[in-house]
Structures are given as structure tokens and as C-alpha cells.
């Protein structure tokens, strides 16, 4: 709700230069002399992301076509991820390595713990906790990745003259609201892990 309301607020505030999210993204890629990455118009609302495998920056329609403070802020954030991969930013490399295990662990961890508790096998429970711990580690690594991408976004937008100093406040508000979703997800993951550990110890 916080992300949506903040984005909707600044999606109605046009930038002085009327540069769209797509144009801003391409300008930033060009400024970093980054080739081989395409900017693509996706579907849905706030579905923006960077696909490092396909080398695609996917922007939702409001961001791709919009020339608002919110649109260029979100677009620049995704370009921030491109710059992270290009500079071999350590946390994003580590996160990419554990992504397959984290994807499995987030679901399989819970299943193994409760199966282990049901059949009273500590080894199965411990494996479940280990799998879910990888998912928690992924969430923890996501925090510096997202905050760093937002910091890069603001700097890139200012350095390339896409936003003014007055518009910086709005960009930061949008990106800070988005960052809170990752903070909430990480706290939730840690609490879930704590719950699994407590349940296993009680048994």
C-alpha cells in the first residue's frame, strides 16, 4: 500500500524535461557505455525488473511511457541493477549464486520441517531448517542490493540531468517506499526461520 500510494503520488508529478522512463533508462545505459541490454515494455503495475540472463530491463507501462518523477525513479533503479552486474558488485553476485537453492529452500524448507516433526526425525527437520536458512540469506543479501541500486539511481539521474535537485526528493521517496517491501520481506523470513527453530526444539 505504501509503495502504490507513493508511486501514484509522484506518478502525477511530471519532470521538467518530460523524459519518459524508457528514455531515461536508455540515456543511463548510454552514459555507462553499456551495450547488449534492451529496455522492454512489460505488463501490469510496478512489475519492473532487470533480467540479467536475457539482459532485459522490463518496465511496466506507467514507467515505460510515463515522464513523471516516479517513472524515471523506478526506471533508474532498474538501471542501477544493470550497473551492479556490470561492475561485478559483490552482494548481487553472491545473491545470483544462491538463487537456485533459495528458490527451492523457501518452499521445501517448511515442508521438510513439518514432515520431520510428524515422523519424529530430527535429521529431516534440520535439513528443512538448513534449506530455509538459504532463503533467509538470500533476503538478507537483497537489502544491500536494493538500497545500492536506489543510491545509484539518484546519482545517475542527477549526473545526467534527467531530474533537477528539487525533483530528487520525490525520487527518493518513491525508492525508499519500494525498499521497505524488501525490509518487510526480510523480517518476515527471519521470523519464519525463528518459528521453525523453536518448533523443532520444542519437539
MARROKE-99203 format. One line per 4 residues: number of its first residue (from 1); their letters; for each residue x, y, z of N, C-alpha, C, CB. Coordinates in pm, 1 decimal, m for minus. Glycine has a CB too. Example, Ala and Ser with C-alpha at 12.3 -4.5 7.8 and 13.67 -1.06 7.14 Angstrom:
MARROKE-99203
1) AS) 1319.0 m569.0 780.0 1230.0 m450.0 780.0 1320.0 m330.0 780.0 1130.8 m447.3 904.6  1285.0 m225.0 708.0 1367.0 m106.0 714.0 1290.0 3.0 787.0 1408.4 m59.8 572.5
END
This chain:
MARROKE-99203
1) XXXX) 83.2 m120.9 0.0 0.0 0.0 0.0 86.6 125.8 0.0 m94.0 0.6 122.0  195.2 122.3 78.6 285.7 236.8 85.8 351.2 261.7 m49.4 393.0 214.3 193.6  398.5 153.2 m112.9 463.8 166.7 m243.6 365.7 223.2 m345.9 519.0 30.4 m291.6  246.4 164.6 m351.6 146.1 206.4 m450.4 105.4 351.9 m431.0 22.6 116.8 m441.9
5) XXXX) 79.3 389.6 m306.0 33.3 526.5 m280.5 142.7 628.7 m311.6 m12.0 541.0 m134.5  268.4 594.5 m275.6 379.1 687.4 m303.2 404.4 699.4 m453.1 507.5 641.0 m231.8  401.6 584.7 m523.1 422.6 589.3 m667.5 309.7 666.2 m736.1 432.6 446.9 m725.0  184.9 639.6 m694.5 71.0 709.4 m755.2 81.7 860.5 m734.2 m61.5 657.2 m696.5
9) XXXX) 133.6 900.3 m617.8 150.1 1043.2 m587.7 249.8 1106.3 m684.4 197.1 1063.3 m441.4  366.2 1044.6 m698.7 471.3 1104.0 m782.1 459.5 1066.3 m929.0 606.5 1062.4 m730.9  367.4 976.7 m960.0 339.7 946.0 m1099.8 257.9 1058.1 m1163.7 265.4 811.6 m1111.9  206.4 1146.0 m1079.4 128.2 1260.0 m1127.7 212.3 1387.9 m1132.9 5.7 1281.8 m1038.1
13) XXXX) 339.8 1373.9 m1094.0 429.1 1490.7 m1093.6 526.2 1477.9 m1210.2 506.6 1503.1 m957.5  504.2 1552.2 m1318.7 593.4 1541.0 m1435.3 729.7 1603.4 m1408.8 529.6 1607.3 m1557.3  832.0 1544.0 m1468.9 964.6 1604.9 m1460.1 968.2 1725.9 m1553.3 1077.2 1501.7 m1496.9  1055.3 1817.6 m1524.7 1062.4 1939.7 m1605.1 1101.8 1909.4 m1749.9 1162.5 2037.9 m1543.2
17) XXXX) 1186.6 1806.5 m1769.0 1235.6 1777.8 m1903.0 1145.9 1680.8 m1979.8 1374.8 1722.0 m1895.0  1038.4 1633.2 m1914.4 941.4 1544.5 m1980.0 1007.3 1420.5 m2043.3 865.4 1622.1 m2087.1  1107.2 1367.2 m1976.4 1174.3 1246.8 m2024.9 1099.7 1124.4 m1972.2 1324.2 1244.0 m1980.9  1067.4 1029.2 m2059.1 993.7 910.3 m2016.3 1087.2 812.3 m1945.4 926.0 842.0 m2137.2
21) XXXX) 1027.0 715.1 m1879.5 1106.4 612.3 m1813.3 1193.6 535.9 m1911.2 1016.2 516.2 m1739.6  1137.7 506.7 m2029.3 1214.6 434.5 m2131.8 1332.3 518.1 m2179.3 1124.7 397.4 m2251.2  1308.0 646.5 m2203.2 1414.7 735.3 m2249.8 1522.1 751.6 m2142.6 1357.3 872.8 m2288.7  1478.9 764.0 m2017.4 1574.6 777.8 m1908.2 1661.1 653.1 m1896.3 1501.9 804.6 m1776.0
25) XXXX) 1598.8 536.9 m1904.7 1672.0 410.5 m1894.9 1777.2 401.0 m2005.9 1574.5 290.3 m1902.8  1737.6 435.8 m2128.0 1830.4 427.3 m2240.4 1943.5 529.7 m2227.1 1755.6 448.3 m2372.3  1911.2 647.8 m2179.1 2012.7 750.6 m2159.1 2117.4 705.4 m2057.0 1947.2 881.7 m2113.5  2071.0 640.9 m1951.1 2163.5 595.4 m1846.4 2249.7 480.0 m1895.7 2086.0 552.9 m1720.9
29) XXXX) 2191.2 391.3 m1973.9 2270.4 282.4 m2032.8 2378.4 339.5 m2123.9 2179.7 184.7 m2111.8  2340.6 438.5 m2203.4 2436.3 501.2 m2294.6 2545.9 574.2 m2217.6 2364.5 598.5 m2388.6  2506.7 636.3 m2106.0 2605.7 711.6 m2027.6 2711.3 619.4 m1967.8 2536.5 790.5 m1915.9  2670.1 495.4 m1938.9 2764.4 399.1 m1884.7 2830.9 314.3 m1990.7 2695.8 311.0 m1787.5
33) XXXX) 2801.7 346.6 m2117.3 2856.4 270.9 m2230.9 2829.0 120.7 m2216.0 3008.2 295.8 m2243.4  2705.1 90.8 m2174.7 2663.9 m48.6 m2156.5 2587.2 m93.6 m2280.5 2576.5 m65.4 m2027.6  2640.5 m192.5 m2348.2 2578.5 m245.1 m2469.1 2517.3 m382.7 m2442.1 2681.8 m253.5 m2583.4  2424.0 m420.3 m2526.3 2365.4 m553.7 m2516.7 2249.7 m565.8 m2420.7 2468.7 m649.2 m2477.4
37) XXXX) 2210.9 m456.3 m2355.5 2095.7 m457.1 m2264.4 1982.4 m379.3 m2329.6 2132.6 m395.7 m2124.7  1865.4 m442.0 m2339.8 1749.4 m379.1 m2404.1 1647.8 m334.9 m2300.2 1683.8 m475.5 m2504.2  1575.8 m229.6 m2331.5 1468.3 m180.5 m2245.7 1336.4 m222.5 m2309.2 1475.6 m24.2 m2226.8  1256.0 m296.2 m2233.4 1136.5 m360.3 m2287.3 1012.7 m315.1 m2210.4 1150.0 m513.6 m2281.9
41) XXXX) 902.7 m297.9 m2281.2 775.9 m260.4 m2216.9 703.4 m386.3 m2171.1 685.9 m177.6 m2314.2  684.0 m398.2 m2041.6 616.6 m515.1 m1985.8 468.4 m490.3 m1962.7 682.2 m555.9 m1855.8  409.0 m570.3 m1878.2 267.0 m558.5 m1846.2 249.9 m541.3 m1695.7 188.3 m682.5 m1896.4  130.0 m505.3 m1655.3 99.2 m493.4 m1513.4 143.6 m361.7 m1454.4 162.5 m605.1 m1437.9
45) XXXX) 133.6 m353.7 m1321.9 167.5 m231.2 m1249.1 280.8 m261.3 m1151.9 43.2 m174.2 m1173.4  384.5 m179.5 m1156.7 502.3 m195.3 m1071.0 561.7 m336.0 m1081.0 465.8 m164.7 m925.7  569.7 m384.7 m1204.1 630.2 m516.2 m1230.4 771.5 m499.6 m1286.6 542.5 m598.0 m1329.0  829.6 m385.2 m1264.5 959.4 m350.5 m1321.7 1070.0 m438.9 m1264.0 991.1 m202.4 m1296.2
49) XXXX) 1160.2 m483.7 m1350.1 1272.2 m565.8 m1304.5 1379.5 m574.6 m1413.1 1223.4 m707.1 m1265.5  1496.8 m618.8 m1372.0 1605.1 m643.9 m1466.2 1630.9 m793.2 m1471.6 1733.9 m566.7 m1426.4  1628.7 m848.1 m1592.6 1656.9 m990.0 m1613.7 1802.3 m1001.6 m1661.2 1556.5 m1054.5 m1718.2  1893.4 m1044.2 m1571.8 2034.6 m1049.4 m1610.3 2067.6 m1159.6 m1709.5 2118.8 m1067.2 m1488.7
53) XXXX) 1982.2 m1262.5 m1716.2 2005.6 m1372.8 m1810.2 1973.6 m1328.2 m1952.1 1920.6 m1496.5 m1772.3  1854.4 m1270.3 m1969.2 1812.3 m1223.1 m2101.0 1866.2 m1083.8 m2132.4 1661.0 m1222.5 m2109.9  1922.6 m1018.8 m2030.7 1972.9 m881.5 m2043.5 1862.5 m786.6 m2089.9 2091.1 m876.7 m2141.9  1752.8 m792.4 m2014.1 1636.2 m710.1 m2043.8 1597.9 m627.4 m1921.3 1517.5 m797.9 m2089.0
57) XXXX) 1579.2 m498.5 m1942.1 1519.0 m414.0 m1840.0 1371.3 m404.7 m1875.2 1587.4 m270.8 m1832.3  1287.8 m465.1 m1792.6 1143.7 m468.0 m1819.7 1076.0 m360.2 m1735.0 1082.9 m609.8 m1789.4  1010.1 m267.5 m1801.4 942.3 m158.0 m1733.9 792.2 m169.6 m1752.4 992.1 m23.3 m1785.9  717.2 m151.0 m1645.8 571.1 m154.3 m1654.3 523.7 m36.4 m1739.3 506.3 m149.9 m1511.8
61) XXXX) 402.8 m44.7 m1796.7 355.3 60.9 m1887.4 361.6 202.4 m1828.9 214.3 31.5 m1927.5  322.8 218.6 m1700.7 325.3 351.4 m1638.5 466.9 408.1 m1632.0 265.5 345.0 m1497.9  562.6 320.3 m1613.4 702.6 363.4 m1603.7 762.1 382.9 m1742.8 785.9 260.5 m1523.9  737.4 288.3 m1831.9 792.9 292.7 m1967.4 748.2 419.1 m2041.5 750.6 167.5 m2046.3
65) XXXX) 618.6 447.2 m2035.4 563.4 560.4 m2111.4 556.4 690.0 m2031.8 425.9 525.9 m2160.4  563.2 679.4 m1898.7 544.6 797.3 m1815.3 665.9 888.4 m1811.6 510.2 755.6 m1676.6  641.9 1018.0 m1794.5 751.5 1113.9 m1782.3 741.9 1184.5 m1646.6 748.0 1217.5 m1899.2  705.0 1106.2 m1546.5 689.0 1159.8 m1411.9 812.9 1133.7 m1327.2 566.1 1099.3 m1345.0
69) XXXX) 815.3 1196.9 m1210.9 923.4 1174.8 m1114.4 926.9 1028.5 m1073.2 905.8 1265.3 m990.2  807.5 971.2 m1051.3 800.5 830.7 m1012.5 850.6 739.0 m1121.6 659.3 793.4 m976.2  815.2 766.5 m1245.9 853.2 680.1 m1358.7 1003.8 676.7 m1379.0 785.4 727.4 m1486.8  1067.5 793.6 m1382.5 1212.1 795.2 m1406.6 1287.9 738.4 m1286.8 1260.2 938.3 m1436.4
73) XXXX) 1231.3 754.2 m1166.5 1295.2 698.2 m1047.7 1299.1 546.3 m1051.2 1223.2 744.5 m923.2  1185.5 486.0 m1084.5 1177.6 339.8 m1092.5 1264.3 287.0 m1206.2 1031.8 294.5 m1111.8  1259.7 354.9 m1320.5 1341.7 312.8 m1435.1 1489.7 317.8 m1400.6 1313.4 401.4 m1557.6  1531.2 424.2 m1334.3 1672.0 439.0 m1297.8 1715.0 333.6 m1196.0 1697.5 578.9 m1242.0
77) XXXX) 1623.5 294.5 m1108.4 1653.9 188.7 m1010.8 1689.7 58.0 m1081.3 1534.0 166.5 m916.1  1611.3 24.0 m1183.9 1640.6 m99.1 m1258.3 1772.6 m88.4 m1333.6 1527.4 m130.4 m1356.3  1803.8 30.4 m1382.9 1933.1 50.5 m1447.8 2044.6 40.1 m1343.8 1938.1 187.9 m1520.1  2014.3 78.0 m1220.5 2110.7 61.3 m1112.4 2153.8 m83.6 m1098.4 2052.1 110.9 m981.3
81) XXXX) 2058.5 m177.3 m1116.9 2092.1 m319.8 m1112.6 2184.0 m358.0 m1229.6 1963.4 m405.4 m1115.7  2159.4 m298.0 m1345.4 2245.4 m324.9 m1461.4 2389.0 m282.3 m1429.8 2192.8 m250.3 m1588.2  2403.1 m164.7 m1370.9 2535.6 m115.0 m1334.9 2601.0 m205.4 m1230.0 2526.1 29.3 m1282.5  2519.4 m262.0 m1140.3 2574.4 m353.3 m1039.4 2636.8 m476.0 m1104.6 2465.0 m396.4 m940.7
85) XXXX) 2565.6 m535.1 m1199.1 2620.1 m652.4 m1268.8 2742.7 m613.6 m1350.5 2513.3 m716.1 m1360.1  2736.4 m496.1 m1411.7 2846.4 m452.3 m1496.4 2974.6 m428.0 m1415.7 2807.0 m325.7 m1570.9  2957.9 m382.3 m1290.9 3073.3 m353.3 m1204.2 3106.0 m471.0 m1112.4 3046.3 m228.0 m1119.9  3033.4 m581.8 m1132.1 3053.4 m702.5 m1051.4 3040.6 m671.5 m901.8 3191.6 m764.3 m1081.0
89) XXXX) 2934.5 m603.3 m867.7 2901.4 m569.4 m728.8 2884.6 m698.8 m648.7 2771.1 m482.1 m721.5  2962.7 m715.9 m542.6 2973.2 m843.5 m470.5 2839.5 m899.9 m420.8 3064.7 m826.2 m353.5  2754.4 m821.4 m350.7 2629.2 m879.1 m299.8 2537.5 m935.2 m408.5 2554.4 m775.0 m222.1  2533.6 m869.9 m525.2 2444.3 m920.2 m630.5 2501.0 m1047.1 m693.1 2422.5 m812.8 m739.0
93) XXXX) 2634.6 m1059.5 m697.1 2696.3 m1182.2 m746.2 2669.1 m1297.6 m650.2 2847.6 m1162.8 m765.1  2681.3 m1271.2 m519.8 2654.9 m1373.7 m419.1 2508.9 m1416.2 m422.9 2691.6 m1322.6 m279.3  2420.5 m1318.4 m441.2 2277.0 m1348.6 m445.9 2243.9 m1435.2 m566.9 2194.5 m1218.7 m449.7  2308.6 m1407.8 m679.7 2284.6 m1486.1 m801.4 2329.2 m1630.5 m783.3 2357.6 m1423.4 m920.8
97) XXXX) 2438.0 m1650.4 m707.7 2490.6 m1785.6 m685.8 2392.6 m1870.6 m605.0 2626.2 m1779.3 m613.7  2331.9 m1810.7 m501.5 2244.3 m1889.5 m414.2 2097.9 m1887.1 m457.2 2255.1 m1839.2 m272.8  2066.2 m1814.1 m564.6 1927.1 m1803.5 m608.9 1860.1 m1938.7 m631.0 1920.5 m1723.7 m735.8  1921.2 m2034.9 m703.4 1853.2 m2164.2 m724.3 1819.9 m2234.9 m593.3 1939.9 m2255.5 m809.8
101) XXXX) 1916.0 m2237.8 m500.7 1893.6 m2303.6 m371.7 1788.8 m2229.1 m289.6 2025.1 m2313.3 m293.0  1791.8 m2094.9 m296.9 1695.6 m2014.8 m221.4 1553.8 m2035.3 m273.5 1732.8 m1866.6 m228.0  1538.7 m2047.8 m405.0 1406.5 m2069.3 m464.2 1346.7 m2201.1 m416.4 1415.2 m2067.7 m617.7  1431.5 m2301.8 m407.2 1385.0 m2432.8 m358.6 1362.5 m2428.6 m207.9 1487.1 m2544.0 m394.2
105) XXXX) 1457.4 m2368.5 m136.5 1452.9 m2369.2 9.2 1335.4 m2296.9 69.1 1575.4 m2310.5 62.1  1288.8 m2190.1 4.2 1177.8 m2113.1 60.7 1051.2 m2196.4 73.1 1150.2 m1990.7 m24.7  1031.6 m2291.7 m17.7 913.7 m2378.7 m12.1 943.9 m2513.3 52.8 858.9 m2400.9 m151.7  1056.1 m2573.3 12.0 1089.3 m2707.1 60.2 1125.0 m2707.4 208.2 1204.1 m2764.3 m20.3
109) XXXX) 1183.1 m2596.9 256.7 1223.7 m2590.6 396.6 1108.8 m2616.5 491.5 1284.2 m2456.7 426.8  997.1 m2546.6 471.9 879.7 m2564.3 557.2 827.4 m2707.4 550.2 769.5 m2466.3 516.9  821.7 m2759.9 429.2 768.4 m2895.5 409.0 852.5 m2998.0 484.6 764.4 m2930.7 258.5  984.3 m2988.6 469.9 1072.9 m3084.6 536.4 1063.6 m3075.5 688.4 1216.9 m3062.0 492.6
113) XXXX) 1055.1 m2952.4 740.4 1045.8 m2936.2 885.9 920.6 m3004.7 939.9 1045.1 m2786.7 923.9  808.0 m2980.2 876.1 683.8 m3036.0 929.8 671.3 m3185.6 904.2 564.7 m2964.3 869.8  730.4 m3233.5 794.8 735.0 m3378.9 774.2 824.1 m3441.9 881.8 788.2 m3413.8 630.5  938.7 m3380.9 907.2 1030.3 m3431.6 1009.0 968.1 m3433.3 1146.8 1155.7 m3349.0 1011.6
117) XXXX) 893.0 m3328.0 1179.0 824.4 m3323.8 1308.1 716.4 m3431.6 1316.5 762.5 m3185.3 1331.1  648.7 m3451.6 1205.0 539.0 m3550.4 1203.0 591.4 m3692.8 1221.0 460.4 m3540.4 1070.8  703.0 m3723.4 1154.2 757.0 m3859.8 1163.5 864.8 m3870.2 1271.7 814.8 m3903.3 1027.9  887.8 m3757.5 1340.5 982.2 m3753.0 1452.5 1124.3 m3790.1 1410.2 935.8 m3846.3 1563.1
121) XXXX) 1171.8 m3725.4 1302.6 1308.7 m3747.1 1255.9 1383.2 m3613.9 1256.0 1310.0 m3811.1 1113.7  1474.9 m3599.3 1349.6 1547.4 m3473.8 1367.7 1629.1 m3436.6 1244.6 1638.3 m3483.2 1488.5  1684.2 m3536.9 1175.6 1767.9 m3508.7 1059.8 1688.5 m3439.3 949.6 1829.6 m3637.5 1006.8  1566.0 m3484.7 927.7 1480.2 m3423.5 826.2 1445.8 m3279.8 864.8 1351.4 m3506.0 807.0
125) XXXX) 1417.8 m3259.4 993.4 1387.7 m3125.1 1043.3 1506.7 m3032.3 1020.3 1351.2 m3129.6 1193.6  1625.5 m3080.5 1054.4 1746.4 m2998.1 1039.5 1775.1 m2963.9 893.4 1866.6 m3070.2 1099.6  1748.8 m3059.4 804.3 1765.6 m3031.8 662.1 1668.2 m2922.7 617.7 1744.7 m3160.1 579.1  1545.4 m2929.8 667.8 1445.5 m2828.5 635.2 1487.8 m2690.2 681.7 1312.3 m2864.7 697.0
129) XXXX) 1540.0 m2682.6 803.5 1587.4 m2554.7 857.3 1704.9 m2503.2 776.0 1627.4 m2569.0 1005.2  1793.4 m2594.0 736.6 1909.3 m2554.7 654.9 1864.5 m2497.9 520.3 2003.3 m2675.3 632.7  1768.2 m2566.1 455.4 1717.3 m2518.6 326.9 1654.3 m2380.1 341.2 1614.8 m2618.0 269.7  1573.5 m2361.7 446.4 1505.8 m2233.5 463.8 1605.3 m2123.7 500.5 1397.2 m2244.6 571.6
133) XXXX) 1714.2 m2160.2 566.9 1817.9 m2062.0 602.6 1880.0 m1999.1 478.4 1927.4 m2128.2 687.6  1889.7 m2077.4 371.0 1944.1 m2024.2 245.9 1851.1 m1915.8 190.6 1963.5 m2137.9 141.5  1720.5 m1939.8 202.5 1622.7 m1840.8 157.1 1633.1 m1713.2 240.0 1479.9 m1898.0 165.1  1657.9 m1728.3 369.7 1675.0 m1611.3 457.0 1801.1 m1534.8 418.2 1681.9 m1654.2 605.8
137) XXXX) 1908.2 m1607.8 389.8 2032.9 m1544.1 346.4 2011.4 m1465.3 217.6 2143.2 m1649.5 326.1  1931.9 m1520.3 127.2 1900.1 m1451.3 1.9 1829.3 m1319.1 31.1 1811.9 m1540.8 m89.2  1734.6 m1322.1 125.6 1662.6 m1199.6 162.5 1756.3 m1096.5 222.6 1550.4 m1231.0 261.2  1849.6 m1142.2 305.4 1945.5 m1050.6 367.4 2036.2 m986.2 262.4 2030.2 m1124.9 471.7
141) XXXX) 2079.1 m1065.2 164.1 2163.9 m1011.8 58.2 2087.6 m915.8 m33.2 2222.4 m1125.6 m23.8  1955.7 m933.8 m39.5 1873.4 m847.5 m124.5 1872.4 m703.8 m73.6 1730.4 m901.1 m131.8  1883.5 m685.0 57.9 1876.8 m549.9 114.3 1987.6 m457.7 62.0 1884.5 m557.3 265.4  2115.9 m494.9 74.6 2218.2 m404.9 18.8 2207.2 m388.7 m131.9 2355.9 m456.0 53.2
145) XXXX) 2161.9 m493.7 m201.1 2145.6 m485.7 m347.2 2042.5 m379.0 m383.5 2103.1 m623.2 m405.2  1928.4 m380.9 m315.6 1821.5 m286.6 m348.5 1855.1 m143.8 m305.7 1691.7 m330.6 m282.8  1910.7 m128.3 m186.6 1946.5 6.3 m140.5 2056.7 66.0 m226.8 1991.0 2.7 6.4  2152.2 m16.0 m267.1 2260.0 32.2 m352.7 2208.0 73.3 m490.3 2367.6 m75.0 m367.5
149) XXXX) 2114.5 m5.5 m545.7 2056.7 27.7 m676.3 1982.8 161.2 m670.8 1961.3 m83.8 m722.8  1915.2 185.6 m557.7 1843.6 312.6 m542.2 1940.7 429.4 m530.7 1752.6 308.1 m419.0  2049.7 409.1 m456.6 2151.1 515.3 m443.7 2212.6 547.4 m579.1 2261.6 473.6 m344.0  2243.9 442.2 m654.4 2299.5 462.7 m788.1 2199.0 536.5 m876.5 2338.4 327.6 m852.2
153) XXXX) 2070.5 502.4 m861.9 1966.6 563.0 m945.2 1962.7 714.0 m928.4 1830.3 503.7 m911.6  1961.7 759.2 m803.4 1954.2 902.9 m776.2 2076.6 975.2 m833.4 1943.0 928.6 m624.3  2194.4 917.8 m810.0 2318.5 979.1 m859.9 2317.7 986.5 m1012.8 2441.8 899.1 m811.3  2277.9 875.6 m1076.6 2275.6 871.8 m1222.8 2178.1 973.9 m1281.2 2238.9 732.1 m1270.7
157) XXXX) 2061.6 984.8 m1219.9 1960.5 1079.3 m1268.7 2009.9 1223.5 m1258.2 1829.6 1062.8 m1190.0  2076.1 1255.5 m1146.3 2127.2 1391.2 m1126.8 2245.5 1419.6 m1219.1 2168.4 1412.1 m980.8  2337.9 1323.7 m1229.0 2457.0 1343.8 m1311.5 2422.8 1362.0 m1458.7 2551.7 1226.8 m1295.3  2315.8 1295.9 m1503.5 2278.2 1303.9 m1644.5 2172.4 1410.6 m1671.5 2227.7 1169.9 m1691.6
161) XXXX) 2139.4 1487.9 m1569.4 2047.1 1598.6 m1587.1 1904.5 1558.0 m1618.3 2095.9 1685.5 m1694.1  1866.2 1435.5 m1580.5 1730.0 1388.7 m1608.5 1631.1 1447.1 m1508.5 1723.8 1235.0 m1605.2  1678.0 1466.4 m1383.9 1594.1 1531.9 m1282.4 1670.5 1651.3 m1227.1 1554.7 1432.3 m1167.1  1596.4 1741.8 m1165.8 1656.9 1857.8 m1100.1 1676.4 1825.0 m952.1 1568.1 1986.2 m1118.1
165) XXXX) 1747.8 1911.8 m883.3 1770.5 1892.6 m739.7 1637.2 1894.5 m663.6 1865.5 2002.3 m684.6  1541.2 1972.3 m712.1 1410.2 1980.2 m647.6 1332.9 1849.6 m664.2 1329.3 2097.1 m705.2  1353.4 1782.7 m775.7 1280.7 1657.6 m803.3 1343.6 1537.0 m733.1 1275.8 1632.0 m953.8  1464.6 1555.3 m681.2 1534.5 1445.8 m614.0 1454.9 1392.2 m495.3 1672.0 1492.1 m567.4
169) XXXX) 1391.5 1481.6 m419.9 1315.0 1441.0 m301.6 1205.8 1339.8 m338.8 1251.9 1564.4 m233.7  1133.9 1366.8 m446.9 1027.4 1276.8 m489.7 1081.0 1141.1 m531.4 949.9 1338.3 m603.7  1192.6 1141.1 m604.4 1254.8 1014.7 m646.9 1294.5 932.8 m526.0 1378.0 1040.7 m736.0  1355.6 998.4 m427.8 1398.2 927.0 m307.2 1279.2 869.3 m231.3 1477.8 1020.1 m216.0
173) XXXX) 1170.0 942.6 m224.9 1051.0 893.2 m153.8 996.5 767.3 m220.1 941.6 1001.8 m149.2  991.1 767.4 m352.4 941.5 650.1 m426.0 1031.4 529.4 m401.1 933.4 680.1 m577.5  1162.0 549.7 m412.1 1256.2 439.2 m397.5 1264.8 390.1 m253.3 1393.8 481.6 m445.7  1253.0 480.2 m156.6 1253.8 438.9 m16.1 1130.7 356.4 18.4 1261.6 561.0 75.0
177) XXXX) 1016.7 393.8 m38.3 894.1 316.8 m15.0 908.4 176.4 m71.7 772.2 387.5 m77.8  967.6 166.9 m191.2 988.8 35.9 m252.6 1084.5 m48.9 m169.1 1043.2 52.0 m395.3  1186.9 15.2 m113.1 1286.0 m57.3 m32.7 1222.5 m117.6 91.9 1401.1 35.9 7.2  1119.6 m53.0 144.9 1054.1 m104.4 265.5 992.1 m241.6 243.2 947.4 m7.3 312.2
181) XXXX) 953.1 m272.3 119.0 895.1 m404.2 92.4 1000.0 m513.3 112.6 837.8 m410.8 m51.2  1125.1 m482.8 77.8 1232.3 m581.1 96.1 1269.6 m593.9 243.1 1355.9 m542.1 13.6  1262.8 m483.6 315.8 1288.0 m488.6 460.6 1182.0 m575.9 527.5 1288.1 m345.1 522.6  1055.9 m554.2 488.9 946.5 m633.1 546.3 961.0 m781.2 512.4 811.3 m581.1 496.2
185) XXXX) 999.5 m810.7 388.7 1016.4 m950.0 346.4 1128.0 m1018.2 424.4 1045.8 m957.0 196.2  1236.2 m943.7 450.5 1349.1 m999.5 523.9 1311.3 m1026.8 669.4 1469.3 m904.5 517.3  1242.5 m932.5 732.2 1197.9 m951.8 870.1 1104.9 m1072.5 879.2 1126.9 m825.0 922.7  1014.8 m1084.2 782.8 922.4 m1198.0 780.1 997.5 m1329.4 767.5 823.0 m1183.8 664.9
189) XXXX) 1097.9 m1333.0 679.7 1176.2 m1455.6 659.7 1251.6 m1494.4 786.8 1275.3 m1437.5 543.4  1308.9 m1394.2 855.3 1382.1 m1422.0 979.7 1287.1 m1475.5 1087.1 1453.7 m1294.1 1030.4  1169.4 m1415.5 1098.4 1072.1 m1461.8 1197.2 1023.2 m1603.3 1165.1 953.1 m1365.3 1203.5  1005.9 m1633.1 1036.9 965.0 m1768.6 997.7 1073.2 m1869.8 1033.3 934.6 m1774.6 846.8
193) XXXX) 1198.0 m1833.4 1010.9 1308.9 m1922.6 1046.3 1312.3 m1944.9 1197.2 1443.9 m1864.3 997.4  1293.6 m1836.7 1272.8 1290.8 m1848.6 1419.1 1177.7 m1940.6 1463.1 1275.1 m1709.8 1484.8  1061.5 m1928.4 1397.7 946.5 m2013.9 1429.4 979.1 m2161.5 1405.0 824.1 m1972.2 1345.5  1043.8 m2190.7 1292.3 1079.9 m2329.1 1260.5 1178.8 m2385.2 1362.8 1139.7 m2337.6 1119.3
197) XXXX) 1275.9 m2304.6 1401.9 1375.4 m2349.3 1500.2 1309.3 m2375.8 1635.8 1487.8 m2243.9 1515.3  1221.9 m2283.7 1677.9 1152.2 m2300.2 1806.6 1067.1 m2426.4 1806.3 1064.1 m2177.5 1836.9  993.5 m2448.4 1696.3 909.6 m2568.5 1687.2 993.0 m2695.2 1692.5 827.3 m2566.4 1558.8  1109.5 m2694.6 1625.8 1194.0 m2813.8 1626.0 1250.9 m2840.6 1765.3 1308.0 m2798.3 1524.5
201) XXX) 1286.9 m2735.6 1836.6 1343.0 m2752.6 1970.9 1237.3 m2800.4 2070.8 1404.7 m2621.0 2019.2  1114.8 m2753.3 2052.0 1006.5 m2798.8 2140.5 982.6 m2948.5 2126.6 877.0 m2722.6 2110.1  996.9 m3000.2 2004.7 978.1 m3143.0 1982.9 1095.7 m3224.2 2036.2 958.5 m3171.2 1834.8
END
